[in-house]
Amino acid sequence: ELLRSLRDANRTVIIATHDEAIAAKADIILEMRDGRLLAG
């Protein structure tokens, strides 16, 4: 998978998604609501 190979190559990837399955693959998740950072 592309995301895994990028992570293994120490690359930074920024993804904006509403799909929890995709977000679950992230090392760090920043949650936003109404343009404001809620959690991270």
Biopython code that builds the backbone (N, CA, C, O; Angstrom):
import numpy as np
from Bio.PDB.StructureBuilder import StructureBuilder

atoms = [
    (1, "GLU", "N", (0.842, -1.183, 0.000)),
    (1, "GLU", "CA", (0.000, 0.000, 0.000)),
    (1, "GLU", "C", (0.885, 1.242, 0.000)),
    (1, "GLU", "O", (1.960, 1.259, 0.599)),
    (2, "LEU", "N", (0.415, 2.267, -0.676)),
    (2, "LEU", "CA", (1.188, 3.498, -0.851)),
    (2, "LEU", "C", (1.487, 4.186, 0.482)),
    (2, "LEU", "O", (2.626, 4.587, 0.723)),
    (3, "LEU", "N", (0.494, 4.325, 1.338)),
    (3, "LEU", "CA", (0.719, 5.020, 2.614)),
    (3, "LEU", "C", (1.763, 4.308, 3.464)),
    (3, "LEU", "O", (2.597, 4.956, 4.095)),
    (4, "ARG", "N", (1.722, 2.994, 3.483)),
    (4, "ARG", "CA", (2.692, 2.225, 4.266)),
    (4, "ARG", "C", (4.102, 2.404, 3.717)),
    (4, "ARG", "O", (5.050, 2.565, 4.485)),
    (5, "SER", "N", (4.246, 2.379, 2.396)),
    (5, "SER", "CA", (5.586, 2.527, 1.814)),
    (5, "SER", "C", (6.137, 3.931, 2.052)),
    (5, "SER", "O", (7.340, 4.093, 2.255)),
    (6, "LEU", "N", (5.276, 4.942, 2.030)),
    (6, "LEU", "CA", (5.729, 6.305, 2.323)),
    (6, "LEU", "C", (6.162, 6.429, 3.781)),
    (6, "LEU", "O", (7.171, 7.070, 4.077)),
    (7, "ARG", "N", (5.412, 5.825, 4.681)),
    (7, "ARG", "CA", (5.779, 5.858, 6.101)),
    (7, "ARG", "C", (7.108, 5.144, 6.325)),
    (7, "ARG", "O", (7.964, 5.628, 7.065)),
    (8, "ASP", "N", (7.273, 4.001, 5.687)),
    (8, "ASP", "CA", (8.525, 3.251, 5.821)),
    (8, "ASP", "C", (9.715, 4.036, 5.284)),
    (8, "ASP", "O", (10.849, 3.818, 5.711)),
    (9, "ALA", "N", (9.459, 4.955, 4.341)),
    (9, "ALA", "CA", (10.519, 5.790, 3.770)),
    (9, "ALA", "C", (10.674, 7.097, 4.550)),
    (9, "ALA", "O", (11.362, 8.012, 4.097)),
    (10, "ASN", "N", (10.029, 7.187, 5.733)),
    (10, "ASN", "CA", (10.085, 8.381, 6.589)),
    (10, "ASN", "C", (9.590, 9.635, 5.884)),
    (10, "ASN", "O", (10.155, 10.716, 6.054)),
    (11, "ARG", "N", (8.540, 9.489, 5.096)),
    (11, "ARG", "CA", (7.928, 10.624, 4.399)),
    (11, "ARG", "C", (6.731, 11.122, 5.197)),
    (11, "ARG", "O", (6.023, 10.334, 5.825)),
    (12, "THR", "N", (6.509, 12.422, 5.170)),
    (12, "THR", "CA", (5.349, 13.009, 5.817)),
    (12, "THR", "C", (4.218, 13.104, 4.809)),
    (12, "THR", "O", (4.403, 13.588, 3.692)),
    (13, "VAL", "N", (3.041, 12.634, 5.215)),
    (13, "VAL", "CA", (1.857, 12.686, 4.365)),
    (13, "VAL", "C", (0.745, 13.338, 5.172)),
    (13, "VAL", "O", (0.492, 12.949, 6.313)),
    (14, "ILE", "N", (0.091, 14.314, 4.595)),
    (14, "ILE", "CA", (-1.041, 14.974, 5.248)),
    (14, "ILE", "C", (-2.296, 14.607, 4.469)),
    (14, "ILE", "O", (-2.378, 14.827, 3.260)),
    (15, "ILE", "N", (-3.273, 14.045, 5.174)),
    (15, "ILE", "CA", (-4.516, 13.614, 4.548)),
    (15, "ILE", "C", (-5.680, 14.234, 5.313)),
    (15, "ILE", "O", (-5.728, 14.166, 6.541)),
    (16, "ALA", "N", (-6.603, 14.828, 4.595)),
    (16, "ALA", "CA", (-7.851, 15.312, 5.192)),
    (16, "ALA", "C", (-8.938, 14.322, 4.791)),
    (16, "ALA", "O", (-9.183, 14.111, 3.603)),
    (17, "THR", "N", (-9.592, 13.711, 5.786)),
    (17, "THR", "CA", (-10.590, 12.688, 5.477)),
    (17, "THR", "C", (-11.680, 12.656, 6.535)),
    (17, "THR", "O", (-11.477, 13.065, 7.678)),
    (18, "HIS", "N", (-12.827, 12.168, 6.132)),
    (18, "HIS", "CA", (-13.920, 11.884, 7.066)),
    (18, "HIS", "C", (-14.037, 10.376, 7.275)),
    (18, "HIS", "O", (-14.886, 9.917, 8.039)),
    (19, "ASP", "N", (-13.183, 9.606, 6.598)),
    (19, "ASP", "CA", (-13.209, 8.146, 6.654)),
    (19, "ASP", "C", (-12.353, 7.660, 7.824)),
    (19, "ASP", "O", (-11.129, 7.784, 7.799)),
    (20, "GLU", "N", (-13.004, 7.108, 8.846)),
    (20, "GLU", "CA", (-12.280, 6.668, 10.043)),
    (20, "GLU", "C", (-11.315, 5.529, 9.754)),
    (20, "GLU", "O", (-10.298, 5.408, 10.436)),
    (21, "ALA", "N", (-11.601, 4.691, 8.764)),
    (21, "ALA", "CA", (-10.705, 3.584, 8.420)),
    (21, "ALA", "C", (-9.386, 4.106, 7.868)),
    (21, "ALA", "O", (-8.326, 3.549, 8.154)),
    (22, "ILE", "N", (-9.447, 5.161, 7.086)),
    (22, "ILE", "CA", (-8.222, 5.769, 6.556)),
    (22, "ILE", "C", (-7.477, 6.483, 7.680)),
    (22, "ILE", "O", (-6.259, 6.351, 7.797)),
    (23, "ALA", "N", (-8.192, 7.230, 8.497)),
    (23, "ALA", "CA", (-7.565, 7.960, 9.598)),
    (23, "ALA", "C", (-6.890, 7.006, 10.580)),
    (23, "ALA", "O", (-5.872, 7.357, 11.177)),
    (24, "ALA", "N", (-7.436, 5.819, 10.751)),
    (24, "ALA", "CA", (-6.882, 4.848, 11.699)),
    (24, "ALA", "C", (-5.483, 4.396, 11.304)),
    (24, "ALA", "O", (-4.750, 3.876, 12.146)),
    (25, "LYS", "N", (-5.101, 4.579, 10.063)),
    (25, "LYS", "CA", (-3.767, 4.185, 9.604)),
    (25, "LYS", "C", (-2.708, 5.225, 9.942)),
    (25, "LYS", "O", (-1.516, 4.981, 9.754)),
    (26, "ALA", "N", (-3.130, 6.374, 10.437)),
    (26, "ALA", "CA", (-2.205, 7.468, 10.720)),
    (26, "ALA", "C", (-1.479, 7.261, 12.045)),
    (26, "ALA", "O", (-2.012, 6.644, 12.968)),
    (27, "ASP", "N", (-0.264, 7.780, 12.127)),
    (27, "ASP", "CA", (0.480, 7.775, 13.386)),
    (27, "ASP", "C", (-0.025, 8.878, 14.308)),
    (27, "ASP", "O", (-0.030, 8.722, 15.529)),
    (28, "ILE", "N", (-0.451, 9.993, 13.720)),
    (28, "ILE", "CA", (-0.951, 11.147, 14.474)),
    (28, "ILE", "C", (-2.250, 11.603, 13.826)),
    (28, "ILE", "O", (-2.327, 11.726, 12.603)),
    (29, "ILE", "N", (-3.274, 11.855, 14.643)),
    (29, "ILE", "CA", (-4.555, 12.342, 14.138)),
    (29, "ILE", "C", (-4.856, 13.674, 14.804)),
    (29, "ILE", "O", (-4.852, 13.783, 16.030)),
    (30, "LEU", "N", (-5.113, 14.679, 13.991)),
    (30, "LEU", "CA", (-5.538, 15.987, 14.479)),
    (30, "LEU", "C", (-6.999, 16.148, 14.095)),
    (30, "LEU", "O", (-7.345, 16.045, 12.919)),
    (31, "GLU", "N", (-7.854, 16.397, 15.068)),
    (31, "GLU", "CA", (-9.287, 16.513, 14.811)),
    (31, "GLU", "C", (-9.682, 17.980, 14.777)),
    (31, "GLU", "O", (-9.316, 18.765, 15.652)),
    (32, "MET", "N", (-10.441, 18.330, 13.738)),
    (32, "MET", "CA", (-10.903, 19.712, 13.588)),
    (32, "MET", "C", (-12.420, 19.737, 13.475)),
    (32, "MET", "O", (-13.035, 18.813, 12.942)),
    (33, "ARG", "N", (-13.012, 20.813, 13.986)),
    (33, "ARG", "CA", (-14.446, 21.042, 13.836)),
    (33, "ARG", "C", (-14.660, 22.533, 13.667)),
    (33, "ARG", "O", (-14.130, 23.339, 14.432)),
    (34, "ASP", "N", (-15.436, 22.893, 12.664)),
    (34, "ASP", "CA", (-15.735, 24.302, 12.374)),
    (34, "ASP", "C", (-14.461, 25.127, 12.221)),
    (34, "ASP", "O", (-14.402, 26.281, 12.645)),
    (35, "GLY", "N", (-13.440, 24.521, 11.609)),
    (35, "GLY", "CA", (-12.196, 25.230, 11.351)),
    (35, "GLY", "C", (-11.280, 25.373, 12.553)),
    (35, "GLY", "O", (-10.268, 26.071, 12.484)),
    (36, "ARG", "N", (-11.625, 24.716, 13.656)),
    (36, "ARG", "CA", (-10.807, 24.808, 14.872)),
    (36, "ARG", "C", (-10.243, 23.450, 15.253)),
    (36, "ARG", "O", (-10.899, 22.419, 15.100)),
    (37, "LEU", "N", (-9.020, 23.470, 15.748)),
    (37, "LEU", "CA", (-8.363, 22.247, 16.188)),
    (37, "LEU", "C", (-8.944, 21.821, 17.533)),
    (37, "LEU", "O", (-8.919, 22.590, 18.494)),
    (38, "LEU", "N", (-9.471, 20.584, 17.601)),
    (38, "LEU", "CA", (-10.071, 20.074, 18.832)),
    (38, "LEU", "C", (-9.124, 19.163, 19.598)),
    (38, "LEU", "O", (-8.995, 19.271, 20.818)),
    (39, "ALA", "N", (-8.465, 18.266, 18.876)),
    (39, "ALA", "CA", (-7.627, 17.269, 19.546)),
    (39, "ALA", "C", (-6.426, 16.970, 18.677)),
    (39, "ALA", "O", (-6.454, 17.165, 17.461)),
    (40, "GLY", "N", (-5.380, 16.497, 19.311)),
    (40, "GLY", "CA", (-4.196, 16.156, 18.545)),
    (40, "GLY", "C", (-3.159, 15.644, 19.379)),
    (40, "GLY", "O", (-2.083, 15.304, 18.887)),
]
sb = StructureBuilder()
sb.init_structure("model")
sb.init_model(0)
sb.init_chain("A")
sb.init_seg("    ")
for serial, (resi, resn, name, xyz) in enumerate(atoms, 1):
    if name == "N":
        sb.init_residue(resn, " ", resi, " ")
    sb.init_atom(name, np.array(xyz, "f"), 0.0, 1.0, " ", f" {name:<3s}", serial, name[0])
structure = sb.get_structure()
